[in-house]
Amino acid sequence: MTTATKLSARASRALEILENGGKFRYQLENGYHGREQFQMRLRDACGEVVKGIGFKAKCELEDAGLIVYQHPHDARSSVWPQEWIAKGN
């Protein structure tokens, strides 16, 4: 990370999780009322959702050039999920 890049606290926390094997994942999920919606989630290395960090942090890291798109290896449906990981992982 360059000195010119000033990240928010959530983006900094997200970057730390991504560097330790986490990933942002955008996929179709079932809602509480039976509706399906696309959701952006930060998942740690164990696959658990990290609460409170989502789309804005992902956009901030993407604009800073600190994350890259990775095609998910487990995409089995016609609705392809999308994933982003830390650059260099």
TIMI-2910 file (N, C-alpha, C, CB; in pm, 1 decimal, decimal comma, always signed):
<rs>
+----------+----------+----------+----------+----------+----------+----------+----------+----------+----------+----------+----------+------+
!      n_x !      n_y !      n_z !     ca_x !     ca_y !     ca_z !      c_x !      c_y !      c_z !     cb_x !     cb_y !     cb_z ! resn !
+----------+----------+----------+----------+----------+----------+----------+----------+----------+----------+----------+----------+------+
!    +84,4 !   -116,8 !     +0,0 !     +0,0 !     +0,0 !     +0,0 !    +89,1 !   +123,3 !     +0,0 !    -96,1 !     -0,3 !   +121,3 !  Met !
!    +57,2 !   +219,0 !    -83,9 !   +136,0 !   +340,7 !    -91,3 !    +96,5 !   +435,9 !    +19,7 !   +119,2 !   +407,6 !   -227,2 !  Thr !
!   +183,4 !   +532,9 !    +47,4 !   +153,7 !   +630,1 !   +151,6 !    +42,1 !   +724,4 !   +108,9 !   +278,6 !   +709,5 !   +187,0 !  Thr !
!    +18,1 !   +739,4 !    -22,0 !    -86,8 !   +827,1 !    -71,5 !   -225,3 !   +765,8 !    -53,6 !    -63,0 !   +859,1 !   -217,5 !  Ala !
!   -232,8 !   +635,5 !    -30,7 !   -360,7 !   +567,7 !    -15,2 !   -404,9 !   +574,9 !   +130,0 !   -351,3 !   +421,0 !    -62,1 !  Thr !
!   -513,9 !   +648,2 !   +153,6 !   -570,4 !   +658,4 !   +288,0 !   -700,6 !   +580,2 !   +289,9 !   -593,3 !   +807,7 !   +330,0 !  Lys !
!   -703,3 !   +470,5 !   +363,6 !   -819,6 !   +383,4 !   +368,1 !   -900,3 !   +408,2 !   +495,0 !   -777,1 !   +236,7 !   +359,7 !  Leu !
!  -1030,0 !   +384,9 !   +485,3 !  -1116,1 !   +391,5 !   +603,1 !  -1083,5 !   +273,8 !   +694,9 !  -1267,0 !   +390,5 !   +562,5 !  Ser !
!  -1135,7 !   +278,9 !   +815,8 !  -1110,7 !   +171,1 !   +912,5 !  -1167,0 !    +38,6 !   +862,3 !  -1172,3 !   +205,9 !  +1049,2 !  Ala !
!  -1286,0 !    +41,8 !   +801,8 !  -1346,9 !    -81,9 !   +751,4 !  -1268,1 !   -139,2 !   +634,3 !  -1491,6 !    -56,5 !   +709,0 !  Arg !
!  -1221,2 !    -52,0 !   +544,6 !  -1142,4 !    -99,3 !   +430,8 !  -1008,6 !   -155,7 !   +477,8 !  -1119,6 !    +14,5 !   +329,7 !  Ala !
!   -948,2 !    -92,7 !   +577,9 !   -822,3 !   -144,3 !   +632,7 !   -841,4 !   -281,0 !   +695,8 !   -765,2 !    -47,3 !   +735,7 !  Ser !
!   -951,1 !   -297,4 !   +769,0 !   -982,7 !   -426,5 !   +830,8 !  -1009,9 !   -532,2 !   +723,8 !  -1104,5 !   -413,1 !   +924,6 !  Arg !
!  -1083,3 !   -492,0 !   +618,8 !  -1112,0 !   -584,5 !   +508,7 !   -982,9 !   -628,4 !   +440,3 !  -1206,9 !   -519,2 !   +406,2 !  Ala !
!   -891,4 !   -534,4 !   +417,5 !   -764,6 !   -568,4 !   +353,0 !   -685,9 !   -667,8 !   +437,2 !   -681,1 !   -442,2 !   +328,7 !  Leu !
!   -687,5 !   -649,9 !   +567,5 !   -618,5 !   -743,1 !   +657,0 !   -677,9 !   -884,1 !   +645,2 !   -627,1 !   -693,6 !   +803,2 !  Glu !
!   -810,5 !   -892,0 !   +639,7 !   -877,9 !  -1021,8 !   +625,7 !   -847,8 !  -1084,3 !   +490,0 !  -1029,8 !  -1005,9 !   +643,8 !  Ile !
!   -848,6 !  -1001,8 !   +384,6 !   -818,8 !  -1052,3 !   +250,0 !   -675,7 !  -1103,3 !   +239,7 !   -842,2 !   -943,0 !   +145,9 !  Leu !
!   -581,3 !  -1034,7 !   +301,7 !   -441,5 !  -1078,1 !   +297,9 !   -419,4 !  -1208,6 !   +373,9 !   -351,9 !   -969,9 !   +355,5 !  Glu !
!   -512,3 !  -1240,4 !   +463,7 !   -503,0 !  -1365,8 !   +539,2 !   -591,4 !  -1475,0 !   +480,9 !   -540,7 !  -1342,2 !   +684,1 !  Asn !
!   -627,0 !  -1463,3 !   +353,3 !   -700,0 !  -1570,0 !   +285,7 !   -848,5 !  -1546,5 !   +268,1 !   -681,3 !  -1694,4 !   +359,2 !  Gly !
!   -898,8 !  -1430,5 !   +306,4 !  -1040,4 !  -1400,4 !   +288,6 !  -1071,8 !  -1358,8 !   +146,5 !  -1083,4 !  -1291,8 !   +384,3 !  Gly !
!  -1200,9 !  -1332,0 !   +121,1 !  -1241,8 !  -1287,9 !    -12,0 !  -1375,7 !  -1215,7 !     -3,8 !  -1250,6 !  -1407,7 !   -109,4 !  Lys !
!  -1396,3 !  -1121,3 !    -94,6 !  -1527,0 !  -1062,3 !   -114,1 !  -1600,4 !  -1152,3 !   -211,8 !  -1517,8 !   -914,0 !   -166,2 !  Phe !
!  -1727,7 !  -1179,6 !   -185,2 !  -1806,1 !  -1266,1 !   -273,0 !  -1941,2 !  -1201,8 !   -297,6 !  -1822,9 !  -1408,0 !   -212,0 !  Arg !
!  -1978,0 !  -1191,6 !   -424,7 !  -2105,7 !  -1135,3 !   -467,4 !  -2184,1 !  -1248,6 !   -529,8 !  -2087,2 !  -1015,2 !   -567,9 !  Tyr !
!  -2297,3 !  -1284,5 !   -466,2 !  -2373,4 !  -1399,0 !   -516,5 !  -2520,2 !  -1384,9 !   -480,7 !  -2317,5 !  -1530,6 !   -460,2 !  Gln !
!  -2599,8 !  -1465,1 !   -544,2 !  -2742,5 !  -1469,8 !   -518,9 !  -2767,5 !  -1547,3 !   -389,9 !  -2818,0 !  -1534,2 !   -638,1 !  Leu !
!  -2845,7 !  -1485,0 !   -299,1 !  -2876,8 !  -1547,9 !   -171,2 !  -3026,2 !  -1544,6 !   -146,9 !  -2802,2 !  -1478,4 !    -56,3 !  Glu !
!  -3075,2 !  -1640,3 !    -69,9 !  -3216,3 !  -1642,1 !    -29,8 !  -3236,0 !  -1545,5 !    +86,2 !  -3262,0 !  -1786,0 !     +9,9 !  Asn !
!  -3341,0 !  -1462,7 !    +76,9 !  -3372,6 !  -1369,3 !   +183,5 !  -3463,3 !  -1431,5 !   +287,9 !  -3436,8 !  -1245,4 !   +126,8 !  Gly !
!  -3495,4 !  -1354,7 !   +388,8 !  -3581,0 !  -1403,0 !   +496,8 !  -3724,1 !  -1428,0 !   +450,2 !  -3581,1 !  -1303,6 !   +611,3 !  Tyr !
!  -3768,1 !  -1357,2 !   +350,4 !  -3906,2 !  -1367,4 !   +304,8 !  -3918,9 !  -1444,5 !   +173,7 !  -3965,2 !  -1229,4 !   +288,4 !  His !
!  -3823,4 !  -1528,5 !   +143,9 !  -3830,8 !  -1612,2 !    +26,1 !  -3784,1 !  -1547,0 !   -102,8 !  -3967,9 !  -1657,4 !     +8,9 !  Gly !
!  -3740,7 !  -1421,5 !    -94,3 !  -3689,5 !  -1354,3 !   -214,2 !  -3540,4 !  -1381,1 !   -228,8 !  -3716,6 !  -1201,8 !   -208,2 !  Arg !
!  -3497,1 !  -1389,7 !   -351,5 !  -3354,1 !  -1404,2 !   -377,8 !  -3298,8 !  -1267,7 !   -416,3 !  -3326,9 !  -1510,0 !   -490,2 !  Glu !
!  -3183,8 !  -1232,9 !   -359,3 !  -3117,2 !  -1106,9 !   -389,2 !  -2967,1 !  -1131,2 !   -398,1 !  -3149,8 !   -999,4 !   -281,8 !  Gln !
!  -2900,1 !  -1047,5 !   -479,4 !  -2754,6 !  -1052,3 !   -483,1 !  -2700,6 !   -976,0 !   -362,7 !  -2699,4 !   -993,0 !   -616,5 !  Phe !
!  -2600,9 !  -1033,1 !   -295,8 !  -2539,2 !   -971,8 !   -179,3 !  -2387,6 !   -976,7 !   -191,5 !  -2585,1 !  -1041,7 !    -50,7 !  Gln !
!  -2322,0 !   -868,4 !   -148,5 !  -2176,3 !   -862,2 !   -140,5 !  -2139,2 !   -892,8 !     +4,2 !  -2120,2 !   -720,9 !   -186,8 !  Met !
!  -2059,3 !   -995,3 !    +24,3 !  -2017,9 !  -1035,5 !   +159,3 !  -1866,4 !  -1049,6 !   +164,3 !  -2086,2 !  -1168,8 !   +201,3 !  Arg !
!  -1808,6 !  -1009,2 !   +275,9 !  -1667,8 !  -1037,1 !   +302,4 !  -1664,0 !  -1165,6 !   +384,1 !  -1596,5 !   -917,1 !   +378,0 !  Leu !
!  -1586,9 !  -1262,1 !   +336,3 !  -1573,6 !  -1389,7 !   +406,1 !  -1428,0 !  -1406,3 !   +448,1 !  -1620,2 !  -1509,2 !   +316,2 !  Arg !
!  -1408,7 !  -1456,4 !   +569,5 !  -1272,4 !  -1480,0 !   +617,4 !  -1218,4 !  -1609,6 !   +557,3 !  -1268,6 !  -1486,2 !   +772,5 !  Asp !
!  -1099,1 !  -1649,0 !   +597,7 !  -1034,0 !  -1767,5 !   +540,8 !  -1112,9 !  -1895,4 !   +568,9 !   -892,7 !  -1781,1 !   +596,2 !  Ala !
!  -1193,7 !  -1896,3 !   +673,7 !  -1276,1 !  -2014,4 !   +707,3 !  -1410,0 !  -2012,8 !   +635,8 !  -1299,4 !  -2021,7 !   +858,0 !  Cys !
!  -1440,0 !  -1906,0 !   +562,1 !  -1566,3 !  -1896,7 !   +490,7 !  -1677,9 !  -1830,4 !   +568,9 !  -1609,5 !  -2031,3 !   +450,5 !  Gly !
!  -1648,5 !  -1783,5 !   +689,6 !  -1748,6 !  -1717,1 !   +772,7 !  -1766,9 !  -1571,6 !   +727,0 !  -1707,5 !  -1722,6 !   +922,4 !  Glu !
!  -1891,2 !  -1524,7 !   +729,3 !  -1921,0 !  -1387,5 !   +689,8 !  -1872,5 !  -1292,4 !   +798,5 !  -2072,9 !  -1368,7 !   +663,9 !  Val !
!  -1801,5 !  -1184,9 !   +757,0 !  -1756,1 !  -1081,3 !   +848,1 !  -1862,9 !   -973,1 !   +848,5 !  -1615,2 !  -1024,0 !   +806,5 !  Val !
!  -1925,6 !   -950,0 !   +961,4 !  -2034,6 !   -853,9 !   +972,1 !  -1982,1 !   -710,9 !   +965,1 !  -2112,1 !   -875,4 !  +1102,2 !  Lys !
!  -2059,1 !   -623,7 !   +900,4 !  -2030,1 !   -480,9 !   +900,3 !  -1935,2 !   -432,8 !   +791,9 !  -1974,8 !   -444,1 !  +1029,6 !  Gly !
!  -1884,2 !   -523,3 !   +710,0 !  -1793,5 !   -483,6 !   +601,7 !  -1849,1 !   -540,1 !   +472,1 !  -1646,3 !   -534,1 !   +627,3 !  Ile !
!  -1873,6 !   -452,1 !   +375,0 !  -1934,8 !   -498,6 !   +251,7 !  -1895,9 !   -417,2 !   +130,2 !  -2082,0 !   -497,7 !   +265,8 !  Gly !
!  -1998,1 !   -374,8 !    +56,8 !  -1979,9 !   -315,9 !    -75,5 !  -1891,4 !   -190,9 !    -76,0 !  -2113,7 !   -281,7 !   -133,2 !  Phe !
!  -1911,9 !    -99,4 !    +18,1 !  -1833,4 !    +25,0 !    +18,8 !  -1684,9 !     -2,2 !    +39,2 !  -1883,9 !   +119,1 !   +128,1 !  Lys !
!  -1652,3 !    -91,6 !   +131,5 !  -1512,2 !   -126,7 !   +156,1 !  -1451,9 !   -193,3 !    +33,0 !  -1499,9 !   -219,8 !   +278,7 !  Ala !
!  -1529,9 !   -278,9 !    -33,5 !  -1482,0 !   -345,4 !   -155,8 !  -1451,9 !   -243,0 !   -263,1 !  -1585,6 !   -447,1 !   -207,4 !  Lys !
!  -1541,4 !   -146,4 !   -282,9 !  -1520,7 !    -41,9 !   -384,2 !  -1398,8 !    +43,5 !   -351,4 !  -1645,2 !    +47,3 !   -395,6 !  Cys !
!  -1380,3 !    +75,9 !   -224,6 !  -1265,6 !   +155,6 !   -182,9 !  -1134,2 !    +82,1 !   -211,9 !  -1275,8 !   +189,3 !    -33,5 !  Glu !
!  -1129,8 !    -46,1 !   -181,4 !  -1009,4 !   -125,2 !   -207,8 !   -986,5 !   -144,1 !   -357,7 !  -1019,5 !   -261,8 !   -138,9 !  Leu !
!  -1093,4 !   -160,3 !   -432,9 !  -1082,1 !   -176,6 !   -578,1 !  -1031,4 !    -47,5 !   -642,3 !  -1218,3 !   -216,9 !   -639,1 !  Glu !
!  -1082,6 !    +67,3 !   -597,9 !  -1037,5 !   +196,1 !   -650,8 !   -890,5 !   +221,1 !   -618,9 !  -1123,0 !   +309,4 !   -594,2 !  Asp !
!   -844,2 !   +170,9 !   -504,4 !   -703,5 !   +186,7 !   -465,4 !   -613,5 !    +84,6 !   -534,9 !   -689,1 !   +173,4 !   -313,8 !  Ala !
!   -672,6 !    -11,4 !   -606,9 !   -594,2 !   -112,1 !   -678,7 !   -535,8 !   -219,3 !   -588,8 !   -483,8 !    -45,8 !   -753,3 !  Gly !
!   -600,3 !   -243,8 !   -474,4 !   -546,5 !   -339,2 !   -378,0 !   -610,5 !   -477,2 !   -385,5 !   -563,1 !   -285,3 !   -240,3 !  Leu !
!   -717,9 !   -491,3 !   -464,5 !   -781,1 !   -622,2 !   -481,7 !   -799,5 !   -651,4 !   -629,8 !   -917,2 !   -628,2 !   -408,0 !  Ile !
!   -809,5 !   -778,0 !   -662,8 !   -827,2 !   -821,8 !   -801,3 !   -940,0 !   -924,4 !   -809,2 !   -695,4 !   -881,5 !   -857,6 !  Val !
!  -1002,9 !   -931,9 !   -925,3 !  -1109,4 !  -1028,8 !   -949,4 !  -1049,7 !  -1167,0 !   -965,9 !  -1192,0 !   -990,5 !  -1073,6 !  Tyr !
!  -1116,4 !  -1266,5 !   -909,0 !  -1076,2 !  -1406,7 !   -924,2 !  -1200,3 !  -1486,2 !   -960,2 !  -1008,6 !  -1462,7 !   -793,3 !  Gln !
!  -1192,6 !  -1566,3 !  -1066,0 !  -1306,3 !  -1650,1 !  -1102,5 !  -1322,9 !  -1758,8 !   -996,9 !  -1287,2 !  -1712,4 !  -1244,1 !  His !
!  -1442,1 !  -1771,4 !   -937,8 !  -1460,7 !  -1872,3 !   -832,8 !  -1456,5 !  -2014,2 !   -889,7 !  -1593,7 !  -1849,3 !   -760,4 !  Pro !
!  -1381,2 !  -2099,4 !   -825,9 !  -1366,6 !  -2237,7 !   -873,0 !  -1487,5 !  -2323,7 !   -839,6 !  -1242,3 !  -2300,3 !   -813,1 !  His !
!  -1571,7 !  -2276,2 !   -747,1 !  -1685,2 !  -2358,3 !   -704,7 !  -1817,6 !  -2311,6 !   -764,1 !  -1695,0 !  -2358,3 !   -554,2 !  Asp !
!  -1813,6 !  -2233,8 !   -871,6 !  -1936,7 !  -2184,0 !   -933,1 !  -2002,8 !  -2297,5 !  -1010,7 !  -1907,7 !  -2062,4 !  -1026,7 !  Ala !
!  -2115,0 !  -2343,3 !   -959,6 !  -2180,9 !  -2458,4 !  -1020,9 !  -2317,5 !  -2425,6 !  -1079,0 !  -2195,1 !  -2568,0 !   -920,1 !  Arg !
!  -2366,7 !  -2305,9 !  -1058,5 !  -2501,2 !  -2273,4 !  -1103,8 !  -2496,1 !  -2181,8 !  -1225,5 !  -2581,6 !  -2207,7 !   -991,0 !  Ser !
!  -2613,4 !  -2153,9 !  -1279,0 !  -2621,2 !  -2061,7 !  -1391,7 !  -2606,9 !  -1916,6 !  -1346,2 !  -2753,0 !  -2080,4 !  -1465,9 !  Ser !
!  -2620,1 !  -1891,1 !  -1216,5 !  -2599,4 !  -1757,8 !  -1160,7 !  -2458,9 !  -1756,1 !  -1101,5 !  -2709,2 !  -1721,5 !  -1052,1 !  Val !
!  -2363,9 !  -1709,5 !  -1179,3 !  -2223,7 !  -1716,3 !  -1140,1 !  -2190,6 !  -1616,5 !  -1031,1 !  -2134,8 !  -1692,6 !  -1259,6 !  Trp !
!  -2136,3 !  -1661,9 !   -918,9 !  -2088,6 !  -1568,2 !   -818,1 !  -1960,3 !  -1500,9 !   -865,6 !  -2065,3 !  -1640,0 !   -683,8 !  Pro !
!  -1927,8 !  -1390,2 !   -804,1 !  -1804,2 !  -1318,6 !   -835,2 !  -1723,0 !  -1307,6 !   -708,0 !  -1833,0 !  -1177,4 !   -895,6 !  Gln !
!  -1589,1 !  -1310,7 !   -719,8 !  -1500,5 !  -1302,5 !   -603,8 !  -1386,6 !  -1207,4 !   -629,2 !  -1446,2 !  -1439,4 !   -567,7 !  Glu !
!  -1342,4 !  -1139,5 !   -522,1 !  -1226,1 !  -1053,6 !   -525,6 !  -1135,6 !  -1092,1 !   -410,6 !  -1265,8 !   -904,2 !   -518,3 !  Trp !
!  -1004,9 !  -1095,6 !   -437,3 !   -905,7 !  -1130,3 !   -335,5 !   -800,7 !  -1020,2 !   -330,9 !   -839,9 !  -1269,3 !   -365,0 !  Ile !
!   -714,3 !  -1024,1 !   -229,3 !   -606,8 !   -926,5 !   -218,5 !   -507,6 !   -946,7 !   -332,8 !   -535,7 !   -938,0 !    -81,6 !  Ala !
!   -456,7 !   -837,0 !   -385,3 !   -358,4 !   -843,3 !   -492,5 !   -234,0 !   -914,0 !   -440,7 !   -323,8 !   -701,3 !   -545,4 !  Lys !
!   -184,3 !  -1009,9 !   -515,8 !    -65,6 !  -1084,1 !   -475,2 !    -95,2 !  -1214,3 !   -404,3 !    +17,8 !   -999,9 !   -387,6 !  Gly !
!   -220,0 !  -1243,8 !   -375,5 !   -255,8 !  -1372,2 !   -310,0 !   -283,3 !  -1478,2 !   -413,3 !   -379,1 !  -1355,8 !   -218,5 !  Asn !
+----------+----------+----------+----------+----------+----------+----------+----------+----------+----------+----------+----------+------+
</rs>
